[in-house]
Amino acid sequence: MPRAPHPRPRRLSRSGAAAALATALTATLLAPASGIAAEAAAPAAAGSDPSPVRVNQVGYLTAADKVATVVAASTSPLAWQLRGAGNNAVVASGTTRVHGSDPASGDHVHQADFSSVTRPGDYRLSVDGAGSSVAFTIQDRALYPQLGREAMQYFYFHRMGTSVEGQYLQHSAHAHAALHPGDSSVPCYNDWCRGERLNTAGSWADAGDFGIYPVNHAISAWTLLNLYERDPAAYGDGSLPVPEQGNGRPDILDEVEYGSRFMSGMLPSTGLASHKVHNHTWSAFPVTDVGAENALARSAMPPSTNATYAVARTNAQLARVLRRYDPARADALWASARTAWQRAEAMPDVDYAVDSDAEGGGDYPDTRNSDDRYAAAAELYLTAHRRADGSAAGYRSAVTGSPHYGQVAQFDWAEVATAGTLSLLTVAADLPAADIARMRGSLTAFADSVVTTLNGEGYPALIPGSAKYPWGSNSFIANRMLLLGTAHDLTDDVRYLKAMHRAMDYLMGNNAMRLSYITGYGEYAETDLHDRLAWGAYPGTPYPKGWLSGGPNNENINDPATPTGRPAAKSYAGPDTAPDAWGSKENTVNWNAPLAWTATYLDRTTDRLSSGGPDPQPEESLLSQGRPTWASSSENSGLTPGQAVDGRDDTRWSSAFQDQQWITVDLGASRTVSRLMLKWEAAYARSFTVQVSDDPGFGTSRELYATTSSTGGTQQFTVSGQGRYVRLLGRIRATPYGISLHEFQVHGR
């Protein structure tokens, strides 16, 4: 089914993406219809939920907020009943709250709140005069236990440069030979790199096309690596269906490492990185002949400063997380990251020029790189600090001197400063505690604004109804969910977690399109997305589960299928239109990455959810005193590990006279760690790190604090982390003796 090529520009400019959320809605909203249904006109959507009673089509956790949206013209409350899906018995009843006009959709809506129902079961919500919802479940176990894993499988599906094998796919019919193996030797468009060919093998197909784009890849890789750095145990070795299973490395790192191999190759021997690699013409739709696709002319397009910073930040972050598993690969990535940084710093700024390349790929135009520089500096600083590299101070200065230092705001591929700030909040280093506190304050202030937006909308969207919906609006919602999750991590405020669940209600069907935007989830779920490979087997083979549709878009419509003149939340193409609906039904790496992050987070925080407002906060206490403690060694039988946690300043533990000595305390259960106090004897560690883990062997861990310039004495640090075991690892001694602690105090809740 061929289609017309994308008109230019295919991707939003910086001013038209994240900034669009602050733009007033200019579409004329339709007045409520007469009668009980007050729904503004929308595209015909056979296959969408016909009921005006909109719910999460999968269900709700027992302790979650449960709020349905009801499209109704009535200006008075309507009676509702929650009924058993099988026996129709009424288990709860109440009346709706009249919300009124919802600007984003043009609908006149009510809300039915049945949050008080906590009895597990299968239900339908009936509203007098409006009908009944689809069936859904209420349960106390995770609602989407496989969604994070399925969202991660998206990336293997889109690997290029290697055959994609059926045994690792949800549907073996999607297996195919390697796409673009010739990327190992790509010419430069119009010979901008003077006869050199670039090795850009090892990548993910970016979106509906087969281009590879450093700026978009960087935010996608960052999202998945941030998932790993905040929760290293989420996707360990053997957890995902990938060929690298069994290599001793977490599967999520295997996937990101493969998809990021091309990044180093975007750098020629001298100069800035290529802005992108893609075909000279748009690929066929669908692609059913891989050989024909591989025969298309393909080049590395001219360079940009933004792409060069993107290479630096991705490779620096990968070097940090891979070092324990593959030191040689980590060293190579670190060298590439530093080279990219040095070139971006030393050479004149080069913005990507839309008219300097071939037609067959997206543009990703971006005319400001100060945020790219900040995000890159953050990753380089954190990695240099972790490696005890002497360059850390220089990168630290670039971070703290940036106008974006500590910024938290809406983010996407073009607005990346927030990614740098979140890394600084996730990975311990030696920034001032006051600066970290300010960053936390910025994050919680933004999270509060997101909750306010949610509470003011008719549907549980996280986009203000006064704003246009940008290209990939669902990814903007998913990224805001990521920020809510991080805010919950840092504060334990259950409001943020509950808001995440309500935003998932939107993605799962409580929206103006009456559709679950996630393939395979819900009675009325999206079944066709703008993907050249998946569409090739459609409808004989269903789309894989766990793919996120781009979502409504009235900010930059440039396709034949996405309707114009509709309210923002209804600017979405109908069923079976995917070949012509790239403006609203495309799927991309930077949209599925936050879906993987948020789905994994919701699955692994099910037990944190509690009703009735913010979680009660117990006072901070000393967790380590008298707890079981062990160490790498003891100087003698009178200087044992237990003496570092006995609450006495006249006893101590002392190690053997060697570097790389450690002491571990067992807190007895997974606890939230907020403060450390170290009371050193004269023999102290000049370079050390403190880690937390739920694994006594620290196979996976999170760094709470690290320094290469300790001066001993009594030291206190404000930290953030959760786990059962806390270990201090002394890397380098300050004296010829071992390392010795009078007190190793761990405080928290």
Secondary structure, DSSP 8 states (H G I E B T S, - for coil): -------S--S--GGGTGGGGGSB--S------SSS---------TTS---SEE--SSEEETTS--EEEEE---SS--EEEEEETTT--EEEEEE-EEEEEETTTTEEEEEEE-TT----EEEEEEETTTEE---EEEESS-S-TTHHHHHHHHHHHTEESS-B-GGGSSSGGG-B--S-GGGGSEEBGGGTTTT-EE---SEE--SSS--B-HHHHHHHHHHHHHHHHH-TTTT-TTSS--TTTTSSS-HHHHHHHHHTTHHHHTS-SSS--BS-EEESS---SS---HHHHHTS-EEE--B-HHHHHHHHHHHHHHHHHHTTT-HHHHHHHHHHHHHHHHHHHHS------GGGS-SSS--------HHHHHHHHHHHHHHHHHTT-TTHHHHHHHHHTSTTTT------SS--HHHHHHHHHHS-----HHHHHHHHHHHHHHHHHHHHHHHHSSSS-SS-TTB---TTHHHHHHHHHHHHHHHHHHH--HHHHHHHHHHHHHHTT-STT-SBSBTT-SSSB----B-HHHHTTTTTS---SS-B------SS--SSSS-SSS-GGG----TT-GGG-HHHHB--HHHHHHHHHHHHHHHHTGGG--SSSS------EE--TT--EEES--SSTTS-GGGGSSS-SS--EE--SSSSEEEEEEEEEEEEEEEEEEEE-SS-EEEEEEEEESSTT-SS-EEEEEES----SEEEEEEEEEEEEEEEEEEEESSSS--EEEEEEEEE-
